[in-house]
Amino acid sequence: MRTILLISILVFMFGTAGCQTTPPVPTPEKVPEATPTSWADEWGIEFVSLRLTASDQMLDFRYRIVDPDKASKITKRPVKAHAVHERTGAIHSIPVTKLGPLRGSAVKPIINRVYVILFSNAGGLVRRGDTMTVVIGDFRAEHLKVE
C-alpha cells in the first residue's frame, strides 16, 4: 500500500512539473551599451540607467562619476538639463520643488558615486523601449533606451 501511494505521489509530482498556472514573466531585454568610451574620457561619467519611475510619471537618469574633475562640468547646479523624446521631439524638464530641482549636484563630485536626475513624464508620453536624448549643459547622451 505504501509503495502504491509513493508511486502515485511521484507520478503526480513529475507529471505536473511542466504545468504552469501563470504565464511566465518576460525577462527584460538587456539595454544595449549606451556609453561610448568618450563619455568617461571627455566628461568623466559612465551611464548607469534610464528608467521610468513614480508610476511612469518620472524618468530616472543615473550616471556614475569616474573622473571628478571632468564630471564637475555637468554636476554643478547652475548647469541646465533636459531630456528629449526622440520619437516626438518633446522636451522633458527637471521638476522644481520647494527644496530645489530633482537632481543630484555637487561642488566636488565623488568618484564611483551614482548621481540621479529626475525628469518629468507628465501624461506618460515616454514608455519603456522608447529612446531619449539627455542634455546636461554641453553634454549630450543620445539614443538611450528607456528601461
Contacts in CASP RR format, 6 or more apart in sequence:
PFRMAT RR
TARGET T0000
AUTHOR 0000-0000-0000
METHOD contacts of the structure
MODEL  1
MRTILLISILVFMFGTAGCQTTPPVPTPEKVPEATPTSWADEWGIEFVSL
RLTASDQMLDFRYRIVDPDKASKITKRPVKAHAVHERTGAIHSIPVTKLG
PLRGSAVKPIINRVYVILFSNAGGLVRRGDTMTVVIGDFRAEHLKVE
28 147 0 8 1.000
31 49 0 8 1.000
31 145 0 8 1.000
31 147 0 8 1.000
32 145 0 8 1.000
34 47 0 8 1.000
34 141 0 8 1.000
34 143 0 8 1.000
34 144 0 8 1.000
34 145 0 8 1.000
35 46 0 8 1.000
35 47 0 8 1.000
39 45 0 8 1.000
39 46 0 8 1.000
39 47 0 8 1.000
39 141 0 8 1.000
40 46 0 8 1.000
40 66 0 8 1.000
40 67 0 8 1.000
42 70 0 8 1.000
43 70 0 8 1.000
43 71 0 8 1.000
43 73 0 8 1.000
43 74 0 8 1.000
43 139 0 8 1.000
44 65 0 8 1.000
44 66 0 8 1.000
44 67 0 8 1.000
44 68 0 8 1.000
44 70 0 8 1.000
44 71 0 8 1.000
45 63 0 8 1.000
45 64 0 8 1.000
45 65 0 8 1.000
45 66 0 8 1.000
45 67 0 8 1.000
45 70 0 8 1.000
45 71 0 8 1.000
45 74 0 8 1.000
46 63 0 8 1.000
46 64 0 8 1.000
46 66 0 8 1.000
47 63 0 8 1.000
47 141 0 8 1.000
47 144 0 8 1.000
48 62 0 8 1.000
48 63 0 8 1.000
48 64 0 8 1.000
48 114 0 8 1.000
49 60 0 8 1.000
49 61 0 8 1.000
49 62 0 8 1.000
49 147 0 8 1.000
50 59 0 8 1.000
50 60 0 8 1.000
50 61 0 8 1.000
50 62 0 8 1.000
50 132 0 8 1.000
50 134 0 8 1.000
50 144 0 8 1.000
50 145 0 8 1.000
50 146 0 8 1.000
50 147 0 8 1.000
51 59 0 8 1.000
51 60 0 8 1.000
51 62 0 8 1.000
51 146 0 8 1.000
51 147 0 8 1.000
52 58 0 8 1.000
52 59 0 8 1.000
52 60 0 8 1.000
52 121 0 8 1.000
52 126 0 8 1.000
52 127 0 8 1.000
52 128 0 8 1.000
52 146 0 8 1.000
52 147 0 8 1.000
53 59 0 8 1.000
53 60 0 8 1.000
53 118 0 8 1.000
54 118 0 8 1.000
56 121 0 8 1.000
56 124 0 8 1.000
56 126 0 8 1.000
56 127 0 8 1.000
57 120 0 8 1.000
57 121 0 8 1.000
57 122 0 8 1.000
57 123 0 8 1.000
57 124 0 8 1.000
58 95 0 8 1.000
58 102 0 8 1.000
58 118 0 8 1.000
58 119 0 8 1.000
58 120 0 8 1.000
58 121 0 8 1.000
59 83 0 8 1.000
59 92 0 8 1.000
59 118 0 8 1.000
59 119 0 8 1.000
59 120 0 8 1.000
59 121 0 8 1.000
59 126 0 8 1.000
59 132 0 8 1.000
59 146 0 8 1.000
60 116 0 8 1.000
60 117 0 8 1.000
60 118 0 8 1.000
61 83 0 8 1.000
61 116 0 8 1.000
61 117 0 8 1.000
61 118 0 8 1.000
61 119 0 8 1.000
61 134 0 8 1.000
61 144 0 8 1.000
62 114 0 8 1.000
62 115 0 8 1.000
62 116 0 8 1.000
63 114 0 8 1.000
63 115 0 8 1.000
64 112 0 8 1.000
64 113 0 8 1.000
64 114 0 8 1.000
64 115 0 8 1.000
65 71 0 8 1.000
65 75 0 8 1.000
65 109 0 8 1.000
65 110 0 8 1.000
65 111 0 8 1.000
65 112 0 8 1.000
65 113 0 8 1.000
65 115 0 8 1.000
66 111 0 8 1.000
66 112 0 8 1.000
67 111 0 8 1.000
68 108 0 8 1.000
68 109 0 8 1.000
68 110 0 8 1.000
68 111 0 8 1.000
71 109 0 8 1.000
72 106 0 8 1.000
72 107 0 8 1.000
72 108 0 8 1.000
72 109 0 8 1.000
73 79 0 8 1.000
73 138 0 8 1.000
73 139 0 8 1.000
74 81 0 8 1.000
74 136 0 8 1.000
74 137 0 8 1.000
74 139 0 8 1.000
75 104 0 8 1.000
75 105 0 8 1.000
75 106 0 8 1.000
75 109 0 8 1.000
75 115 0 8 1.000
76 105 0 8 1.000
76 106 0 8 1.000
76 107 0 8 1.000
77 101 0 8 1.000
77 105 0 8 1.000
79 136 0 8 1.000
79 137 0 8 1.000
80 136 0 8 1.000
80 137 0 8 1.000
81 94 0 8 1.000
81 103 0 8 1.000
81 117 0 8 1.000
81 119 0 8 1.000
81 134 0 8 1.000
81 135 0 8 1.000
81 136 0 8 1.000
81 137 0 8 1.000
82 91 0 8 1.000
82 92 0 8 1.000
82 93 0 8 1.000
82 94 0 8 1.000
82 119 0 8 1.000
82 134 0 8 1.000
82 135 0 8 1.000
83 91 0 8 1.000
83 92 0 8 1.000
83 119 0 8 1.000
83 132 0 8 1.000
83 133 0 8 1.000
83 134 0 8 1.000
83 135 0 8 1.000
84 90 0 8 1.000
84 91 0 8 1.000
84 92 0 8 1.000
84 132 0 8 1.000
84 133 0 8 1.000
84 134 0 8 1.000
84 135 0 8 1.000
85 91 0 8 1.000
85 92 0 8 1.000
85 125 0 8 1.000
85 126 0 8 1.000
85 130 0 8 1.000
85 132 0 8 1.000
86 130 0 8 1.000
86 131 0 8 1.000
86 132 0 8 1.000
86 133 0 8 1.000
86 142 0 8 1.000
86 143 0 8 1.000
87 130 0 8 1.000
87 131 0 8 1.000
88 125 0 8 1.000
90 125 0 8 1.000
92 119 0 8 1.000
92 120 0 8 1.000
92 121 0 8 1.000
92 126 0 8 1.000
92 132 0 8 1.000
93 119 0 8 1.000
93 120 0 8 1.000
94 101 0 8 1.000
94 102 0 8 1.000
94 103 0 8 1.000
94 117 0 8 1.000
94 118 0 8 1.000
94 119 0 8 1.000
94 120 0 8 1.000
95 101 0 8 1.000
95 102 0 8 1.000
95 118 0 8 1.000
95 120 0 8 1.000
96 102 0 8 1.000
102 117 0 8 1.000
102 118 0 8 1.000
103 115 0 8 1.000
103 116 0 8 1.000
103 117 0 8 1.000
103 118 0 8 1.000
104 115 0 8 1.000
104 116 0 8 1.000
104 117 0 8 1.000
105 115 0 8 1.000
106 115 0 8 1.000
109 115 0 8 1.000
117 134 0 8 1.000
117 136 0 8 1.000
126 132 0 8 1.000
126 146 0 8 1.000
127 146 0 8 1.000
128 146 0 8 1.000
128 147 0 8 1.000
129 145 0 8 1.000
129 146 0 8 1.000
129 147 0 8 1.000
130 145 0 8 1.000
130 146 0 8 1.000
131 143 0 8 1.000
131 144 0 8 1.000
131 145 0 8 1.000
131 146 0 8 1.000
132 144 0 8 1.000
132 146 0 8 1.000
133 140 0 8 1.000
133 141 0 8 1.000
133 142 0 8 1.000
133 143 0 8 1.000
133 144 0 8 1.000
134 140 0 8 1.000
134 141 0 8 1.000
134 144 0 8 1.000
135 141 0 8 1.000
END
